[in-house]
């Protein structure tokens, strides 16, 4: 008499999310290492230290903006997985690709803090955020296609808005790259203000909160 095989348990996203949170935590912590403690040699330590600490302001700004950007990626990733019910091999690797991009952010963040007046530093910083944004979109596009991995009943409007919010950031940073060939100052200003868009309330909030 044959026996019926037990149903295989659903592969949840719990371990994926826990691993992702760890990578985010490390990446966001590494940002501070882009600001080096001044080494003062000479008799007037107080005055020179004050001068050098003030001279580090581009590093402080880079830290604050990059901390906010990684936080935005983390919040977006967190909200995304409020709507994704399960994972599979493809989703795991897409998520790893995204995390690789996130873990790279501290390098261009430190570079732009030191060489923010150089076009190549702005291009590398924006390029990293663009690739990270596209990688995050790939996760969402794969999971949401034909509601492949979503919880039942996620409205198609939510799927579209979430996708456009992710791609909107990538488009904004692409604009900053183009602007860098016209005005480096204007490009840097745009980099500071792009994150503010994601600090505003979204029409997606009722679907991912509570």
N, C-alpha and C positions, 0 to 999 in steps of 0.2 A: 504494500500500500504506500503510495507516494506521499510525500509531505510537501506542504506549501511553504516556499521560501518566505522568510520574514521580509517585509518591505524595508528597503534601504532608507535610513534616516536622511532627512533633508540636510544639505550642506549649508549651514548658516554662515553669516558674515562676521560672527563674533571674533574669531581669531584674526581675520583680515583687518578688522577695525582696531583690535588691540595692537597688532604689529604696526599698523599705520600711525596710531597715536604715538608709539614709541619713536618712530622715525621723525615725526613732526616735532616732538619734544626735543630731540637731539639737534635737529636742524635749527630750530629757533634759538636754542641755547648757544650754538656755535657762532651766531651772529656777533656776540659780544667780543669774541676773540679778534674781530676785525679792528677793534680799537685798542691800540697798544699803549701801555703806561709809559709816559715820558721818562727818559733817563736824563737827569740834570747833573751836569758837572760844572762846578764853579762856585764862587763865593755867594752870589746873590740867588740862592735857590728859590726863595719865595716868589720873586718877581718873574723869574724865568719859567717857573712851573705854571704860574698864572697865564703867562703868555702862551705856553705850549698847550695848556688845556683849552684855551680859547681857540687856538689854531686847529684843534681837532673837531671843530663844529661840523665839517662835512661828514666825518665818521659818525657823529651822534645822529645826524639827519638820516644817513644811510641806514643806521641801525633801526631807528624808529620806523622808517618807511618799510624796510624789509621785514621787520617784526610784524607790522600790520599786514603786509602782503602774505606772509606765511600763515598768519592767523586767518586771513580771508580764505586761503586755500583749505585750511583745516576745517573752518566752519562750513564751507561749501561741500567738502568731502563728508563731513558729519551729517549735514542735511540730506545729501544724496543717499546715504545709507539708511536714512529713516524711511526711504521709499523703496529701497532694494531689499528683497526678502531673503535671497539666497545667492550663493556664489558658485562658480565652476572654474575649471582650469584656466579658461581664457580670461575671465574676469580677474583672477589672481595675478596673472602676468601683466595685464593692462594696469592693474593697481601698482604692481612693482615698478613698471615703467614710470608711472606718475611719481612714485616715491623717490625714484632715482633723480628725477628733475628737481624735486623739492630739496633733497639732500645736497644738491649742487648750488642752491641759491646763496649760501653764505660766501662762496668764493667771489662771484661777481658783485655781491653786496660790499665786500671788503675792498674790491678793486675800485668800484665807483666812489667809495668813501675816500680813497686816496687819490684817485685820478679822475674825478668827476668832470674835469674840464676837457677830458680827452674823448673824442667821438667813439673810439673803439670800446671804451669802458661802458658808455651808455648803450651801445649796440649789443654788447655781450649781456649786459644786465637785462635789457628789454627782451633780447632773444631767448634768454633762459626762462623768463616769465611767460613768453608766448608758447614755448614748447611745453612748459608745465601746464598751461591752460588747455592746450590742444590735447595733451595726455589725459587731463581730467575729463575733457569733453568725450574722448574716446571711451572712457569707462561708462559715462552716462549714455552715449549713443548705443553702445553694445547692450547694456543692461535694459534699456528702454525699448529697443527695437522689437516691435510686435509684443511688447510687454513681457519680454523674455524672462527677466529676473525680478520684475517688480511685484509689489503686493497687488492683489486684485483691486481694481477700481480706481487706480491713479488716473486722473483726467488727462486727456491728450493735451489740453491747454497747459497743464503743469509741466508736462514733458517738454513742450516747445519752449516755454518761458525759461525753464532751467537751462536748456541748451543754449539759448540766445544770451543769457546772462554770463555763461562761461565764455562763449566766443566773443562777447562784447569786450571783455577784458583783454583778450588776445589782440583784438582789432585796435584797442586803445594803445597798447604798447607798440604795435606795428606803426601806428601814427607817430608815436614818440621817436621811433627810429628814423622815419622820413623827416620829421621836424628837425632832427639832429643835424641834418645836412643843410638846413637853412639857418637855424639858430640854436646853438647848444644851450643857451640860457633858457629859451622857451621850452626846449625838450625836457630839461631838468625840472622846470616848474610843473610841466604836465605829469611827470613821474610822481611828484609829491601829491598831486590832486586826484589822480586816478583812483586810489584806494577809497576816497571819500564816497564814491558812488556806491560801493558795497557796504558802507556803514549805514545807508538809508534803509528804512523799512521796505520790504518787498511784498508784492502780491502773492508770493509763494509762502509767506510766513504761516498763514492759517493751515496749510497742508503739511507742514513739517514740525509744527510746535504742538505742545499739548500731549 
